[in-house]
Amino acid sequence: MTVLEQGQIQIHTENIFPIIKKAVYSGHEVFLRELVSNAADAISKRRMAAMAGDCSEGAEGTVSIRVDREKKTITITDNGIGMTADEVKRYINQVAFSSAEDFLEKYKKEDDAIIGHFGLGFYSSFMVAREVELITCSARPNSEPVRWCCDGSPNFSLEAAERSEPGTDVILHLLDEEVEYLEPARLRNLITQYCDFMPVTVELEGEPVNKKIAPWRQSPRELTDEDYIELYRYLYPFQGDPLLWVHLNTDYPYALQGILFFPKVSGRADWEKGEIRLYCNQVFVSDSIKEIVPRYLLPLRGVIDSPDIPLNVSRSALQTDRRVRSIGNFVAKKVADRLRNLKQEDAKSYAEAWDALAPFVKIGAMEDEKFADQVSELILFGTTAPPNPSETEEPIAVGDQAFTTLAGYRARQASDHVNRVLYCTDEIAQAGALSLWKGQGAEVLLAETVIDSQFIPWLESKHSELKFQRVDAELDESLRDEQPELTDQDGESPSENLRGLIKKALNNDKVTIQVQALKGGADSPAALILLPEQMRRMNDIGALMEQRLPGLPDHHVLLVNRRHPMVEGLLKLNAGSVLVSNETSSPSQQLAASLAQHLYDMARLSVGGLEPNELAGFQSRSTKLMSELMERGV
């Protein structure tokens, strides 16, 4: 063969190959993505040049991958536009032509990972190859084929070659430690991962592998619900079906397409890394895009495809890029628009999906003021109010539940309570207080324990005229059945006697004891734990910071219902006590003290206030108390 030229690749740093191998690319496997992407670009360029009449059109564009186990080679072939000798010199040799020197100098540190790594695609082949051959022939008229070869050093050779059709062969002579890529199964997995939606056919040993069609590049009018669901099942197998989806499409001020899915959120939702896949011109780039979309949308799934997201930058630079921030705002707005349209068009379906949507909406509102404005009318709460027979009016029925907005709740309140919002975060632990409020016809919002411990104070800050009050925070006059009490010969009322009895039995200055007559009598709880709103919120925040579930604060209120038969019996038992010999308390007083302790234990138990190490003592005291009561009955 005639040698056309020998020389050195024109770069200013001779350590380009070690940098590529160790710093620029996070994984060697991306060499296949880079080379197949280059091949697809060459096919696209030939198509456009042919339309302009500058070259022959050729057959349908195809990228073919072949393996030779004996020679330890992988060959990537395309029938694209190819290159002339001058173009090889320009695009292959002159790495510095695309400012690669500055790029390498800036990012050769391994502690600043680069997202995407596009830009030095061809040279990624040296991560796995000891030698790379390039045999290419331009599709332009009267072009001659050439062969370029390099062994991974700055030295190369360029000579005449034989190739009958336009296009390019890239032949990789693999390093001994990279022979895993000779396995067809390994290559097939890589093609599926990186090149599945590439718009040209990718063949492995003559067999087409990729899907080619990217649904997010199609118009929503061309897709059915089943098309969207099929894409979701393909991308996320064994994850069920999505709740709903958002189709993204804009070409100004940047080009971006995509489809985002709302999954049925489980405990596995990833709020740190995310599961949205980033593509560039239908080529997979990364499955971690926390620098691109807002954090509160990371558990969404699907695809974002944009050639305008800067990939050859560090992640820290990506976070501060103005265009990237604009893309994040665009995505958030489209998500809000989709939710608004669903609520307006099908309020019942929106309410049915609310439990899964709530974390995205609430966290997003707290973290993003623009998003908060966009979703302010979309936030739902469960409610104790009966559902509206109309499916479009609040409260919206979903099975045996009902949902309402804050505005709807306020519209139904009596004029004297329009600025008070009653809520419950645990229908079991707060059952006693909840039943009292419901018994008086009050509507209570049903909140969620973890997120709403932060969300409700945030809502309060946005609605300074409102007072949010948990049902077990305090009781107002409407729940009390106060009547004048007679006093005994010592001038003390029954309530004062009860308070003294229970205070002595508990012997705990951190517990404030209140005795009141509650409406409902025997149907009302005998005793309740009340937690002043601000004190409980501080406790919840402390638990959140320590990453534990909120417990019962040391300082709390024990409210005793003196109209309850058990409490009335306790008072009678204590009043009828008779001292025996030199004892400081009578058997009846001792039993009354045990009953008072039991009353407190039961109130704590109902709110989850008994720690695991206290349960044994509670069981022991309960057994002893039951035995004493049985002895009296016998």
URSUL-V204945 format. One record per residue. N is the residue number from 0. SS is DSSP state (@ for helix, = for strand, . for the rest). OMEGA is omega in whole degrees, -180 to 180 (none if undefined). D_LAST is the distance of its C-alpha to the last C-alpha in whole Angstrom. Layout:
[[N,SS,OMEGA,D_LAST] [N,SS,OMEGA,D_LAST]]
This chain:
[[0,.,179,116] [1,.,178,117] [2,=,-179,115] [3,=,-177,115] [4,=,169,114] [5,=,180,112] [6,=,179,110] [7,=,176,107] [8,.,-171,104] [9,.,172,105] [10,.,-178,102] [11,.,177,102] [12,.,-176,99] [13,.,179,100] [14,.,-178,96] [15,@,-174,95] [16,@,173,94] [17,@,179,91] [18,@,179,90] [19,@,-176,89] [20,@,-169,88] [21,@,-170,85] [22,@,-172,85] [23,@,-176,86] [24,.,-177,84] [25,.,180,80] [26,.,-177,80] [27,.,-174,83] [28,.,-177,82] [29,@,177,83] [30,@,-178,87] [31,@,176,87] [32,@,-176,85] [33,@,-177,88] [34,@,178,91] [35,@,177,90] [36,@,177,90] [37,@,180,93] [38,@,179,94] [39,@,177,93] [40,@,179,94] [41,@,178,98] [42,@,179,97] [43,@,179,96] [44,@,179,99] [45,@,-180,102] [46,@,-179,100] [47,@,179,101] [48,@,179,105] [49,@,178,106] [50,@,179,105] [51,.,179,107] [52,.,-176,110] [53,.,-179,110] [54,=,178,109] [55,.,-176,108] [56,.,178,105] [57,.,-179,104] [58,.,177,101] [59,.,-177,98] [60,.,-180,96] [61,=,172,94] [62,=,-176,93] [63,=,180,93] [64,=,180,92] [65,=,-178,93] [66,=,172,92] [67,=,-176,94] [68,.,-177,92] [69,.,-179,96] [70,.,-177,97] [71,.,-179,94] [72,=,168,94] [73,=,180,93] [74,=,176,95] [75,=,-174,94] [76,=,173,97] [77,=,175,97] [78,.,180,100] [79,.,-171,100] [80,.,180,103] [81,.,-178,104] [82,.,169,106] [83,.,178,109] [84,@,179,110] [85,@,180,110] [86,@,175,107] [87,@,179,106] [88,@,-174,107] [89,@,-171,106] [90,@,-179,102] [91,@,-175,101] [92,@,-172,104] [93,.,179,103] [94,@,-179,100] [95,@,180,100] [96,@,-178,102] [97,@,178,98] [98,.,-178,97] [99,@,-178,96] [100,@,179,97] [101,@,179,95] [102,@,-178,92] [103,@,-179,92] [104,@,-176,92] [105,@,-171,89] [106,@,178,87] [107,.,174,87] [108,.,-175,84] [109,.,-175,81] [110,.,179,79] [111,.,-172,80] [112,.,-179,79] [113,=,179,81] [114,.,174,80] [115,.,177,82] [116,.,176,85] [117,.,174,87] [118,.,175,91] [119,.,-171,92] [120,.,-176,91] [121,@,-175,94] [122,@,174,94] [123,@,180,90] [124,@,-179,92] [125,@,172,93] [126,@,-176,89] [127,.,-173,89] [128,=,173,93] [129,=,179,95] [130,=,180,98] [131,=,175,98] [132,=,176,101] [133,=,176,102] [134,=,-172,104] [135,=,176,105] [136,=,-178,107] [137,.,176,107] [138,.,179,108] [139,=,-175,110] [140,.,173,114] [141,.,179,116] [142,.,179,113] [143,.,179,113] [144,.,178,110] [145,=,177,109] [146,=,177,107] [147,=,-178,105] [148,=,179,104] [149,=,-177,102] [150,.,179,100] [151,.,173,98] [152,.,177,100] [153,.,-179,102] [154,=,178,105] [155,=,172,106] [156,=,179,108] [157,=,-174,110] [158,=,177,112] [159,=,-177,113] [160,.,178,111] [161,.,174,111] [162,.,-172,108] [163,.,-176,109] [164,.,176,107] [165,.,180,106] [166,=,-175,102] [167,=,168,101] [168,=,170,100] [169,=,-175,98] [170,=,-179,97] [171,=,173,95] [172,=,-167,96] [173,=,169,92] [174,.,-178,91] [175,@,-178,90] [176,@,-179,87] [177,@,-176,86] [178,@,176,87] [179,@,-178,84] [180,@,172,85] [181,@,-180,87] [182,.,-180,84] [183,@,-179,85] [184,@,179,81] [185,@,180,81] [186,@,179,83] [187,@,179,82] [188,@,-180,78] [189,@,177,80] [190,@,180,82] [191,@,-179,79] [192,@,-171,78] [193,@,-168,81] [194,@,-173,83] [195,.,-175,81] [196,.,177,82] [197,.,-171,86] [198,.,174,88] [199,.,179,90] [200,=,175,90] [201,=,-178,89] [202,=,172,90] [203,=,-177,89] [204,.,175,91] [205,.,-178,92] [206,=,177,89] [207,=,-176,87] [208,.,-170,84] [209,.,-178,83] [210,.,179,82] [211,.,-173,85] [212,.,176,83] [213,.,-176,81] [214,@,-178,79] [215,@,176,79] [216,@,180,83] [217,.,176,83] [218,.,176,82] [219,@,179,79] [220,@,-179,81] [221,@,-174,82] [222,.,174,78] [223,.,176,75] [224,@,-179,72] [225,@,177,72] [226,@,179,74] [227,@,-178,72] [228,@,179,69] [229,@,177,71] [230,@,-179,73] [231,@,180,69] [232,@,-180,68] [233,@,-179,71] [234,@,-176,71] [235,.,-177,67] [236,.,177,66] [237,.,179,63] [238,.,-177,61] [239,.,180,61] [240,.,180,63] [241,.,175,63] [242,.,179,62] [243,=,-175,65] [244,=,179,69] [245,=,179,71] [246,=,-178,75] [247,=,178,77] [248,=,176,81] [249,=,176,83] [250,.,177,87] [251,.,3,87] [252,.,177,87] [253,.,177,86] [254,.,179,86] [255,=,172,82] [256,=,177,80] [257,=,173,77] [258,=,178,74] [259,=,-178,70] [260,=,168,67] [261,=,178,64] [262,.,170,61] [263,.,-169,58] [264,.,174,57] [265,.,179,54] [266,.,-178,53] [267,.,-179,56] [268,.,-176,58] [269,.,-178,61] [270,.,-178,61] [271,.,-177,64] [272,.,-179,66] [273,.,-178,66] [274,=,175,67] [275,=,-177,70] [276,=,180,73] [277,=,177,77] [278,=,172,80] [279,=,-176,83] [280,.,175,86] [281,.,176,83] [282,=,-178,83] [283,=,-179,80] [284,=,-173,80] [285,=,174,76] [286,.,176,72] [287,.,-175,72] [288,.,-178,73] [289,.,176,71] [290,.,-172,74] [291,.,180,75] [292,.,178,72] [293,.,-176,69] [294,@,-175,66] [295,@,178,64] [296,@,-177,66] [297,.,180,66] [298,.,171,63] [299,.,178,65] [300,=,178,67] [301,=,-170,71] [302,=,165,74] [303,=,-175,76] [304,=,-180,80] [305,.,174,83] [306,.,-174,86] [307,.,173,86] [308,.,-177,83] [309,.,-176,85] [310,.,-178,84] [311,.,177,86] [312,.,177,84] [313,=,180,82] [314,@,179,78] [315,@,177,78] [316,@,-180,81] [317,@,-178,80] [318,@,-177,77] [319,@,-179,79] [320,.,-176,82] [321,@,-180,82] [322,@,179,83] [323,@,177,80] [324,@,179,78] [325,@,177,79] [326,@,178,78] [327,@,178,75] [328,@,179,75] [329,@,-180,76] [330,@,-180,74] [331,@,-180,71] [332,@,180,73] [333,@,177,73] [334,@,179,69] [335,@,179,69] [336,@,-180,71] [337,@,180,70] [338,@,180,66] [339,@,180,67] [340,@,179,69] [341,@,-179,66] [342,@,-180,64] [343,@,-175,67] [344,@,-177,68] [345,.,-175,64] [346,@,-179,62] [347,@,178,59] [348,@,178,60] [349,@,180,60] [350,@,179,57] [351,@,-179,56] [352,@,-169,57] [353,@,-178,56] [354,@,179,53] [355,@,-179,56] [356,@,-171,59] [357,@,-179,57] [358,@,179,57] [359,@,-174,61] [360,@,-176,61] [361,@,179,59] [362,@,178,60] [363,@,180,63] [364,@,-179,63] [365,@,-174,62] [366,@,-172,65] [367,.,-176,68] [368,@,178,68] [369,@,179,71] [370,@,179,68] [371,@,178,66] [372,@,-177,68] [373,@,-175,69] [374,@,-174,65] [375,.,-178,64] [376,.,-176,63] [377,.,-175,62] [378,.,-179,59] [379,=,171,56] [380,=,167,52] [381,=,-178,49] [382,=,176,48] [383,.,179,45] [384,.,178,48] [385,.,-178,48] [386,.,176,51] [387,.,179,55] [388,.,178,56] [389,.,-179,59] [390,.,-179,59] [391,.,-178,62] [392,.,178,60] [393,.,-11,57] [394,.,-176,54] [395,=,-178,55] [396,=,172,53] [397,=,-175,52] [398,.,178,50] [399,.,177,46] [400,=,174,48] [401,=,-177,50] [402,=,180,53] [403,=,171,55] [404,=,177,57] [405,@,179,56] [406,@,178,59] [407,@,178,57] [408,@,-177,54] [409,@,-179,56] [410,@,-178,58] [411,.,-177,55] [412,.,174,53] [413,.,-174,53] [414,@,-178,56] [415,@,-180,54] [416,@,-173,52] [417,.,-179,55] [418,.,176,55] [419,=,178,52] [420,=,177,51] [421,=,178,47] [422,=,-180,46] [423,=,-179,43] [424,.,-179,44] [425,.,-174,40] [426,.,179,39] [427,.,-178,35] [428,.,-178,35] [429,.,-174,36] [430,@,-178,34] [431,@,180,33] [432,@,180,36] [433,@,-179,38] [434,@,178,36] [435,@,-180,36] [436,@,-180,40] [437,@,180,40] [438,@,178,38] [439,.,176,41] [440,.,179,43] [441,.,175,45] [442,.,-178,46] [443,.,175,46] [444,=,-179,48] [445,=,-177,46] [446,.,-179,48] [447,.,-167,48] [448,@,-168,46] [449,@,-176,49] [450,@,-174,52] [451,@,173,51] [452,@,174,50] [453,@,-172,54] [454,@,-178,55] [455,@,174,53] [456,@,177,55] [457,@,178,58] [458,@,180,58] [459,@,179,57] [460,@,179,60] [461,@,-180,62] [462,.,-174,61] [463,.,-180,61] [464,.,-175,60] [465,.,172,56] [466,=,178,53] [467,=,-175,51] [468,=,176,47] [469,=,-172,44] [470,.,-179,41] [471,.,180,39] [472,.,179,42] [473,.,-180,41] [474,.,180,40] [475,.,-174,43] [476,@,-177,42] [477,@,-179,42] [478,@,-178,39] [479,=,180,37] [480,.,-173,36] [481,.,173,37] [482,.,-180,37] [483,.,179,37] [484,.,174,34] [485,.,179,34] [486,=,179,34] [487,.,-177,32] [488,.,177,34] [489,.,179,34] [490,.,-179,36] [491,.,178,34] [492,=,176,33] [493,@,180,29] [494,@,179,31] [495,@,177,32] [496,@,179,29] [497,@,-179,27] [498,@,179,30] [499,@,179,30] [500,@,-176,26] [501,@,179,27] [502,@,179,30] [503,@,-178,29] [504,@,-178,26] [505,@,179,28] [506,.,-177,31] [507,.,-176,34] [508,.,-180,37] [509,.,-180,38] [510,=,176,35] [511,=,-175,36] [512,=,175,33] [513,=,177,34] [514,=,-178,32] [515,=,174,33] [516,.,-178,32] [517,=,177,33] [518,.,178,34] [519,.,177,32] [520,@,-177,29] [521,@,179,26] [522,@,176,28] [523,.,-180,30] [524,.,176,28] [525,.,180,26] [526,=,-180,28] [527,=,168,31] [528,=,176,34] [529,=,-179,37] [530,.,177,40] [531,.,-168,43] [532,@,-176,46] [533,@,178,49] [534,@,-180,46] [535,@,180,45] [536,@,177,48] [537,@,178,49] [538,@,180,46] [539,@,180,47] [540,@,178,51] [541,@,178,50] [542,@,180,48] [543,@,-179,51] [544,@,180,53] [545,.,178,51] [546,.,175,51] [547,.,177,47] [548,.,179,44] [549,.,175,43] [550,.,179,40] [551,.,179,38] [552,.,179,40] [553,.,179,39] [554,.,179,40] [555,=,-177,38] [556,=,171,36] [557,=,178,32] [558,=,-178,32] [559,=,-179,29] [560,=,-174,29] [561,.,177,27] [562,.,-179,27] [563,.,-178,25] [564,@,-179,21] [565,@,-179,20] [566,@,176,22] [567,@,178,22] [568,@,178,18] [569,@,-180,19] [570,@,179,22] [571,@,-180,20] [572,@,-179,17] [573,@,-178,20] [574,@,-177,22] [575,.,-176,19] [576,.,178,19] [577,.,180,20] [578,.,178,22] [579,.,-179,21] [580,.,-175,24] [581,.,-179,26] [582,.,178,24] [583,.,177,26] [584,.,-179,23] [585,.,175,19] [586,@,180,16] [587,@,177,16] [588,@,178,19] [589,@,178,18] [590,@,178,16] [591,@,178,18] [592,@,178,21] [593,@,179,19] [594,@,178,18] [595,@,177,22] [596,@,179,23] [597,@,178,21] [598,@,179,23] [599,@,178,26] [600,@,-179,26] [601,@,178,25] [602,@,177,28] [603,@,-179,30] [604,@,-177,29] [605,@,180,30] [606,.,180,34] [607,.,-175,34] [608,.,177,34] [609,.,178,32] [610,.,-179,34] [611,@,-179,34] [612,@,178,33] [613,@,-176,31] [614,@,-180,28] [615,@,178,27] [616,@,178,26] [617,@,179,24] [618,@,180,22] [619,@,179,21] [620,@,-180,20] [621,@,179,18] [622,@,180,16] [623,@,-180,15] [624,@,179,14] [625,@,179,12] [626,@,180,10] [627,@,180,10] [628,@,178,9] [629,@,178,6] [630,@,179,5] [631,@,-180,6] [632,@,179,4] [633,.,none,0]]
